[in-house]
Amino acid sequence: MKKLVCYFAILMFSVLIIAAPSTDAQEKLTIAWAQWDPANYLDELSKDFTTETGIEVDLVQISWSHFQDQVFTAFVGKSDRYDIVIGDSQWLGRNSVGGHYVDLTDWINENIDVDSIYGTAMEAFAEYPKGSGKYWALPAEVDANGFLYRTDLFEDPSEKAAFKEKYGYELAPPKTYDELRDIAEFFTRPPDLYGIAPWYSKEYDGITMGFQQVMWSFGGSYGDPETYKVDGHINSDDVVAALEYYKSLKELSPPDAPNYYWAETLDAFKAGKVAMAMDYFAFFPGVVDPNQNPNYYDKTGFFVSPAGPKGHAISIGGQGMSISSYSKNQEIAKRYLKWFMQKPVQEKWAQLGGFTPHEEVLQSEVFLNATPFNRAFAASFPYLRDFWAVPEYAELLEACQTGWNQVIIGSKSAKEALDEIARKHEAIFEDAGYYD
């Protein structure tokens, strides 16, 4: 009988061991991000976290065309599929108000040296509402709109002499939008060469990210951030002038420019079709790679997006790192965020190719000399600004994308399009109760 009881006890203990959830299965973190080079860098960096903690990190890369829909669908279904989501800054309003992101305010104040992070990055990628001190994320990849240029053209003695004779000043990377247009005009020699490739596309936020920095630099704005009044702001004379200027670049761009966003401007530059091209700094590593850009990898320079007649502002890009409210691994996720923001980890993140929000690392000579474009990126930081980050950002964005593109293709005047955008934006804010 004792043997039978003992056997039964052993059998029951074995069943319990088999039935118990595996510790290894629990010690796993799943991160969702878009499919691009920075995600590859983070995948590599996360191996160090696994080595230090034993916690496996699964980085799920989703194509840009499906990224937002796939993540938002998971949120609507309250899925625990993702523990950490690295989402656009515009997502903060919708996903915080919607209950999809964990409120990290107290935890960040207790565990993160916020003063070591650029305030611009915390405001854009972590804080909502702006100025509230409420945090829903930490900056992950900080990006910016910047420009590429052909050094073989800009440094050619005959080109320099001809430019100076025509415009009265030295040919060099432009510091103002007036200079940008002069240079674009000078190098426009169809059908083989054009001066510039800007963002004009209606895809996602294409023309908005390209134009808004011109709008700000010409003295315009989206509206009053306190009252949400739009009329008289987004359709002001300054914004009309900015939009007419931005449209004027079309005649200095390849014929298919109305379809251009980051991929198309990059392709046009690599193909030698343009002297200058607008793009995100995060995509510049491929430009200096001889395998990806065999003809111009060693003939490419970089410059900060120019200043305008009434200021200097640059479209911010990149994403913040948030914890899903539906994650079953929230404590592990917080451990990962804290690890990621450490200075040595940020240094390695920068060495791999990531754009760090850590102020000391960003200003270090190691970072500035790491790539041919890091100096221009660091110089862009003081001028970074963002689109509305309110929960209704998608509807606001759609109105801008449609209206501004209509001006580029010639179906509406700048004033007509801006007046319509103002009406749509105020209707969106009205319906959402901002004026109550």
Secondary structure, 3 states (H helix, E strand, C coil): CHHHHHHHHHHHHHHHHHHCCCHHHHCEEEEEEECCHHHHHHHHHHHHHHHHHCCEEEEEEECHHHHHHHHHHHHHCCCCCCCEEEEECCHHHHHHHCCCECCCHHHHHHHCCHHHECHHHHHHHCECCCCCCCECCEEEEEEEEEEEEEHHHHCCHHHHHHHHHHHCCCCCCCCEHHHHHHHHHHCCECCCEEEEECCCCCCCCHHHHHHHHHHHHCCCCCCCCCCCCCCCCCCCHHHHHHHHHHHHHHHHCCCCHHHCCHHHHHHHHHCCCEEEEEEEHHHHHHCCCCCCCCCCCCCEEEEECCEECCECCEEEEEEEEEEECCCCCHHHHHHHHHHHCCHHHHHHHHHHCCCCCEHHHHCCHHHHCCCCCHHHHHHHHHHEECCCCCCCHHHHHHHHHHHHHHHHHCCCCHHHHHHHHHHHHHHHHHHCCCCC
